[in-house]
Amino acid sequence: MRIPLYIEFSGKKVAVIGGGGVGTLRAKKFVEVGAEVTVFSREFSDELKFMSERGDVKLVEASVDNLDFEEIAKNFDLIVVAVGSKEFNDRIIEAASKYRSMVNLANDARKTEVVVPFEGGKDGIRFAVTTEGKSGVVARKVKELFQKALEEQEELVHFLKAMDYLKEYMKSNEIPVNLRMKLYPIVSSNEEFLELVREGKVDEAKKLAEKIVEDYVSGRKKAEEGGIQF
């Protein structure tokens, strides 16, 4: 069973097998996050050629049936298969397994190890959507619904900024992790804090968060049963 993960891909080596439309989209996606991308194909899209001229990707002209999959698996962190035929998939999977390389089969959503989802986000909030091959149309629709909800809820962005500040504030003041875990819900459920967030008064919300934390850490306040006890 697959689980959703966000993985740092800057500097990772990605091999894309196939230089058509799908291969181009996959290559662009990984180039955008700083990966080192090499595309293997007999032919390349105009966009890939332009990207190669800029130094964004490396193009290797080769037929799929002439590729040494073990050599590719040995030298790349991820192999993207973006050709129509599935006849090489099992060999690629076997080679990748041997050298612990990951595989994204753009031509077989059910068998692929790595899924490349639709993505969206706003000001530090990110999300990814996939139906794992059942329907790209539906996945895109869900992505658009999520994106619209984020765009319409500016309060969430203010909330994130205030809570991120709270996290860094408590870490910098070396508040023990067990206390931090209890203080997060106390601050985030404080009505005055939430009202400041709703009004977009993030700086004031940050100051209030500091005061709440200091009150509990100093012992001036105590949490109710189930909260912090000093």
LUMMI-514073 format. One record per atom (N, C-alpha, C, O): z, x, y. Coordinates in steps of 0.1 Angstrom, whole numbers, plus 5000, padded with zeros to 4 digits. Atoms other than C-alpha are relative to their C-alpha. Example, Ala and Ser with C-alpha at 12.3 -4.5 7.8 and 13.67 -1.06 7.14 Angstrom:
500050094988 507851234955 500050095012 500750195012 500049914989 507151374989 500849925011 500949975022 
This chain:
500050084988 500050005000 500050095013 500750195013 500149924987 499150135035 501149965009 501649845009 499050034990 501750155063 499450045013 498750145014 500549964987 500950165100 500850125006 502050125006 499449884994 501550505116 499250045012 498050025013 500849934990 500650685148 500250154998 501350204997 500049865004 499751045140 499350085012 498350045017 500649914990 499151325165 498850074995 498950144985 501249945006 495551435160 499450105009 498450165007 500549894991 495151685189 500050134992 501050174986 500149875008 493852005173 499749984985 499450084979 500350025014 493351845139 498550014998 497749995007 501449985003 490051915122 499449884992 500049844982 500650135006 487851605114 498650034996 497850075005 501449995005 484751605093 499449865000 500049774993 500650135001 482451305098 498750024993 497850104997 501250005008 479751255072 499249885003 499549775000 500950114996 476951055087 499950015015 500950005023 500349984986 475351085121 499449885007 498849895018 500650124994 474350725128 501049935009 501950005015 499150084991 476150445147 501450014997 502250045006 498650005004 479350435128 500650145001 501750165006 499649864999 479550815125 500250045015 501250115018 499949974986 479050835163 501349945006 502050015013 498850074995 481850585170 501350074995 502250095003 498949935005 484250765147 500250145007 501350185010 500049874993 483351105162 500649995014 501450075018 499550024986 483950975197 501549985000 502250035009 498650045000 487250825188 500950134998 502050145005 499149885003 488651155174 499850115011 500850185013 500249914989 487151365202 500949965011 501550055018 499250054989 488951145227 501550044999 502250055009 498649965002 492351245212 500250154998 501350194995 499949855001 491551615211 499850064987 500150184985 500349945013 490451665175 498850095001 498050075010 501249925001 487951925165 499149944990 499449934978 500950085009 485051725151 498750074997 498050125005 501249955005 482251835130 499349894992 499849824984 500850105006 479451595120 499050064990 498250144994 500949965010 477451645088 499049894998 499349784994 501150105002 474051465086 498750065001 498550175006 501449964999 470351495082 499549975014 498650045019 500450044987 469851315115 501249965008 502249925003 498950034991 472051255145 499549915012 498449915016 500250094989 472250985172 499850085013 500350195014 500249934987 471151075207 501450035007 501550135013 498749984994 474751035218 500750124994 501450205001 499449895007 475951285192 499450135005 500050235007 500749884995 473351535204 500550035014 500650155017 499549974986 474551495240 501450054999 501750145006 498649965001 478151535229 500050154995 500950234999 500149865005 477051855210 499750105011 500250215012 500549914989 475351995241 501250025010 501350135016 498849994992 478651935260 501150094993 502150135000 499049925008 480552125233 501149914994 502249964990 498950095005 482551815222 500049994985 501149974979 500050005015 481351815186 499150114995 498350175002 500949905006 479752055162 499149924990 499649844982 500950075009 476651925143 499550094990 499050204992 500549925011 475752055109 498949914993 499249814987 501150075006 472351945096 500050024985 499850134980 499949985014 472651875059 499949864993 500449764999 500050125008 471951605033 501349984993 501950084988 498750035006 475051435018 500050064986 501050114982 500049955014 473951524983 500150154998 500250204987 499949855000 473951894992 501350055005 501550175006 498849954995 477351905007 501050044990 501149994979 498949965009 480252094991 501349935004 501949985014 498950084996 482951834993 501350074999 502250055007 498849925001 485652074981 500250095011 501350115017 499949914989 484852325008 500349925013 501149975021 499750084988 484952045034 501549964999 502249975009 498650045002 488251915020 501050115003 502150095008 499149884998 489752265021 500150045015 501250095018 500049954986 488852315058 500349895010 500349925022 499850114991 489451965073 501249924997 501649904985 498950095002 492451745078 499749864997 500449794989 500550135003 490451425077 498650004998 497850075005 501450025002 487151335062 499649865002 500249774996 500550134997 485351035076 498649984993 497750064996 501350025006 482550895054 499449885007 499849765005 500750104992 480150705076 498649984996 497749985005 501450025005 477050665054 500149874992 501149824987 500050135007 475950335038 500350014986 500949924980 499849995015 475950455002 501450044996 502050125003 498749965005 479150464983 500050094988 501050124982 500149935013 477850684955 500850145001 501150194990 499349884999 479650994969 501549985002 502350085002 498650034996 483050824977 501050064990 501950134994 499049965010 484850904944 500150165000 501250214999 499949864999 483851274946 500750055012 501450155012 499349964987 485051294982 501549984999 502350065003 498550035002 488351124973 500650104991 501750154994 499449905009 488851364944 500250145006 501250205005 499949874993 488151674965 501149995010 501950095012 499050014990 490351544993 501450004994 502450065000 498750005007 493251474969 500450144996 501650174996 499749875005 492951824955 500650095011 501550175009 499649914988 493351984990 500949935010 501149975021 499150084991 495551715005 499449975014 500149975024 500750054988 493051605031 500049854999 499949794989 500150154999 492951245043 498649955000 497750035004 501450065001 489951015038 499949875007 500749785004 500350134994 488550735059 498649964995 497650024999 501350055006 485850545040 499549885009 500049775007 500650104992 483950355067 499249904993 498949794997 500850085008 481850215040 500749924988 500149854980 499250075011 484650085017 501449975005 502350055003 498750034994 487549915035 501149984989 502350014992 499050035010 489349825002 500550134994 501650144990 499749885007 489250174988 500550125009 501150225005 499749894990 489850385020 501550035000 502349944999 498649964999 493050575023 500549985015 501649935017 499650014986 493050575061 499149895007 497949895005 500750114993 492150265082 500050045015 501050085020 500149984986 490850305117 500049865007 499049795006 499950134995 492049995136 499449985014 499050085020 500350034986 491149825168 501350035008 502450005003 498949964992 493449955196 500149935014 499049895019 499850054986 494849825229 501350055005 502150114998 498749964995 497749875252 500049995015 499049975022 499850004985 499049895288 501250085003 502350054999 498949934994 501250145306 501150044990 502350024993 499049955009 502950305276 500249914988 500949954978 499950085011 502850005253 498750004992 497649974998 501249985008 500350055225 500149914987 501249894982 500050085013 499249835195 498750034993 497750074999 501249985008 496749855167 499949884991 500949824986 500350125008 495149565147 499050034990 497950094992 501050005011 493349555114 500249894990 501349844989 499950095011 492549305087 499750074987 499550014977 500349915012 491949595063 498749964993 498649954981 501450035005 488249505060 499749864997 498549834994 500350145002 488549135057 499049945010 498149875007 500950054989 486949055091 500250085013 501350075019 500049934987 486249285120 500049915012 500649945022 500050104989 485548975141 501449955003 501849945015 498650054998 489048845135 500950105006 501750075015 499249894995 490649175141 499850025015 500750045022 500349984986 488849215174 500649885008 501149905019 499550124993 489848855184 501550025002 502149995013 498549984999 493548935177 500350115010 501350095018 499849894991 493249255196 499949955014 500749985023 500250054987 491949065226 501149915004 501549905016 498950094997 494748805224 501250085004 502050055013 498949914997 497349085223 499950065014 500850075021 500349934987 495749265252 500249905012 500849945022 499850104989 495648945273 501549975002 501949965014 498650024998 499348885266 500750115007 501550085016 499449884993 500249235277 499650005015 500450025024 500450004986 498149205309 500749895008 500949915020 499350114992 499848875318 501550015001 502149945008 498649995000 503348995311 500450145006 500850234999 499649884993 504049265337 501450034998 501850154999 498549985002 507749215331 500250104988 501250174988 499849915012 507349395297 499850155004 500550234999 500249874995 506049705315 501250055008 501750165006 498749964992 509049705339 501150024990 501950114992 498949985010 511349655309 499950134993 500950204991 500249875007 509849955291 500450115009 501150205004 499649894991 510250175322 501550015001 502050135001 498650004998 513850075326 500750054987 501750134988 499349975013 514750115289 499750154996 500550224991 500449865002 512850445287 500950095008 501450205003 499149924991 514950575316 501450004994 502050114994 498650015006 518150455299 500150104989 501150174988 500049915011 517250645268 500150145004 501050224999 500049874996 516550965286 501350045008 501950155006 498749984993 519650925308 501150024990 501950124993 498949985010 521950885278 499950134993 500950204990 500249875007 520351185260 500450115009 501150215004 499749894991 520651405291 501550025002 502050135006 498550004998 524351315294 500750024987 501950004986 499449975013 524851395257 501049894995 502049934989 499350115006 526151055248 499749994985 498549994981 500249995014 526651055210 499049884995 499049775001 501050095005 523850875191 500649874996 500049764998 499550135004 526150615176 500449915011 500449795011 499750074988 527250515211 498849955006 498749835011 501250044994 523750505223 499449884993 498949785000 500550125007 522750265196 500749875003 500149775002 499250124997 525450025206 499849965015 499949855018 500250024986 524750065243 498749935003 498549865013 501350064998 521049975241 500049845001 499649795010 500050155000 521649605232 500949955011 500749845017 499150054990 524549575257 499250005014 499349905021 500749994988 522349695286 498849905000 498649835010 501350085000 519149515275 500349855000 499449775002 499650155000 521049175272 500849965013 501149855015 499350024987 522749215306 499249915009 498149955012 500850104992 521648915327 499650065014 498450045018 500449944987 521749105360 498950114998 498050115006 501049905003 519749395345 498649934997 497649975002 501250075003 517149145331 499449935012 498149935013 500550064988 516848965364 499350115009 498250085015 500749894992 516049295382 498750044994 497750075001 501249965007 513449375355 498949895003 497849925006 500950114997 511849025360 499450015014 498349975016 500549994987 511649085397 499350135003 498850155015 500749884998 510049425392 500850115008 500250215012 499149904993 513049615408 500550104990 501750104986 499749905011 512949895382 501050105004 501950134997 499049904996 514850155403 501449945000 502350014996 498750075000 517649905408 500549974986 501749994983 499650025014 517649825371 500550134994 501450124986 499649875005 517950195363 501450035005 502250074997 498749974995 520950235386 501149914993 502249964990 499050095006 522649925371 500250054985 501450044980 499949955013 521950065336 501050124999 501850134990 499049884999 523750395346 501449955001 502350004994 498650054998 526750195358 500549944988 501749964985 499550075012 526949985327 500450114989 501550104983 499749905010 526850295305 501350075004 502150104995 498849934995 529450475326 501349924998 502349974995 498850095001 531750175325 500550004985 501750014983 499650005014 531750175287 500450144995 501450154988 499649875005 531850545281 501350055006 502150114999 498749964993 534750595306 501249914994 502349954996 499050085005 536650315289 500449895009 501349815006 499750114990 536750085320 499649874994 500249764997 500350135007 535049825298 499950034985 499750144980 500149995014 535149755261 499149894995 499149785000 500950105006 532549585240 500949904992 502049934987 499350105008 533549265222 499950044986 499350144982 499949975014 534149255185 498650034995 497649954997 501349965006 531249435167 499350105010 498350165006 500649914991 530549645198 500750135000 501350184990 499349874999 532049975211 501549985001 501949895009 498550004999 535750025206 500550145004 500150244998 499549874995 537550305225 501550014997 502150115000 
